[in-house]
Amino acid sequence: MDTTIDFQALPTPSYVVDETLLRRNLEILKSVKDQTGCKILLAQKAFSMYHFYPLVAEYLDGTTASSVHEAQLGHEEFGKETHVFAPAFKKEEMEALLPIVDHIVFNSPNQVKLYAEMVKNSDRPIEIGLRVNPELSTQDHALYDPASPFSRLGTTAVNFDESQVELLDGLHFHTLCEQGSDALEATLVAFEEKFGKYLHGMKWVNFGGGHHITKEGYDIAKLVKIVNYIKEKYAVQVYLEPGEAIALNAGFLVASVLETTYNQMNLAILDTSATCHMPDVLEMPYRPFIIGSGEADEKVHTYRLGGQTCLAGDVIGDYSFDEPLKAGDRLIFTDMAIYSMVKNTTFNGIQLPAIAAHTVKDGTKVIKTFGYEDFKSRL
Ligand SMILES: *Cc1c(COP(=O)(O)O)cnc(C)c1O
């Protein structure tokens, strides 16, 4: 991993995000904007470390939110355009959103019917979009597939209300997750077939998130081609709203070994937790990489790594090391900027990791720590 973070200087557990790694992603995203004229928003649900919002705002056009609180954070700390989508809004949520958002994307014709007038009568210009469901699954992972059967996310073609086209400034779809531009290409075929006829005359189309643009091997040239094709064919502004791609591989979780023990295999207990600090390890599920480690039995000493909680399944995985682990050793988990600090919990009263930033100007600095009050105040 190409970073100059001083991992030894950090308390454990802590998340640390590296400015240089973040900028590397943002440069790639900026190049897509430059080649297409598309706008790119930060999907805050993946990465809401607002310490870095001014930096991200140097490159991107705004934020998108899944709730009033995310919208408020984007409005306060990022500025530029603030977009919001939710499967359904309460009236009081709409009232809170109207002063701070620029685009509201509704999930169904009935939500448009309920709120379009309220939006149009607000004293700020706010654009209205409808999320549509192209009903094409390009992945097998149902938990992260909004196009799967019975999905509540997005209006399907049969439910589309043509009489509302006049009310809509744009269309939105979001069906991808960690996918390449080939999946986007396939999705657009389905999208155009079902909804292309409504797009003529609208101002914009939003391709959602899930574009793994900053991952090695992503076919950026194809993305550029696709965006330009849609932009020209329909004369619309194209938006992308990736979350993951913005902070992919830009952060780490630093943890310490507390204990080693043995039950038919070597075990190590860490001051971090899969369920509390990296819940996607269990939800997705996936195996995070640890710097200097190998697969089970690849190196001499293999351990099953687990957390301090009393959840039996709070296991990060089996990893091997050149040397035996001992209390006090540090383990550095990679790719921990995204879907980590936004999803962590204080289950079992487990300590939340500190949040640190590594910048060119200030080096490695802890910017936030958590304590008992953070646990207590939620209960
Ligand atoms: C989750 C989500 C995103 C961001 O997805 P990533 O996979 O993090 O790129 C964007 N838009 C919507 C509507 C989402 O639900």
The ligand as an SDF file (V2000), in Angstrom:
LIG
                    3D

 15 15  0  0  0  0  0  0  0  0999 V2000
  -25.8040    3.3530   -2.5960 C   0  0  0  0  0  0  0  0  0  0  0  0
  -26.2220    4.3750   -3.5570 C   0  0  0  0  0  0  0  0  0  0  0  0
  -25.2530    5.0960   -4.2580 C   0  0  0  0  0  0  0  0  0  0  0  0
  -23.7620    4.8580   -4.1110 C   0  0  0  0  0  0  0  0  0  0  0  0
  -23.4240    3.5520   -4.3970 O   0  0  0  0  0  0  0  0  0  0  0  0
  -21.9060    3.0350   -4.4130 P   0  0  0  0  0  0  0  0  0  0  0  0
  -22.0560    1.5720   -4.6190 O   0  0  0  0  0  0  0  0  0  0  0  0
  -21.2970    3.3620   -3.0920 O   0  0  0  0  0  0  0  0  0  0  0  0
  -21.2200    3.7280   -5.5310 O   0  0  0  0  0  0  0  0  0  0  0  0
  -25.7120    6.0640   -5.1380 C   0  0  0  0  0  0  0  0  0  0  0  0
  -27.0300    6.2940   -5.3210 N   0  0  0  0  0  0  0  0  0  0  0  0
  -27.9800    5.6150   -4.6590 C   0  0  0  0  0  0  0  0  0  0  0  0
  -29.4180    5.9130   -4.9050 C   0  0  0  0  0  0  0  0  0  0  0  0
  -27.6140    4.6350   -3.7530 C   0  0  0  0  0  0  0  0  0  0  0  0
  -28.5530    3.9410   -3.1020 O   0  0  0  0  0  0  0  0  0  0  0  0
  1  2  1  0
  2  3  1  0
  2 14  2  0
  3  4  1  0
  3 10  2  0
  4  5  1  0
  5  6  1  0
  6  7  2  0
  6  8  1  0
  6  9  1  0
 10 11  1  0
 11 12  2  0
 12 13  1  0
 12 14  1  0
 14 15  1  0
M  END
$$$$
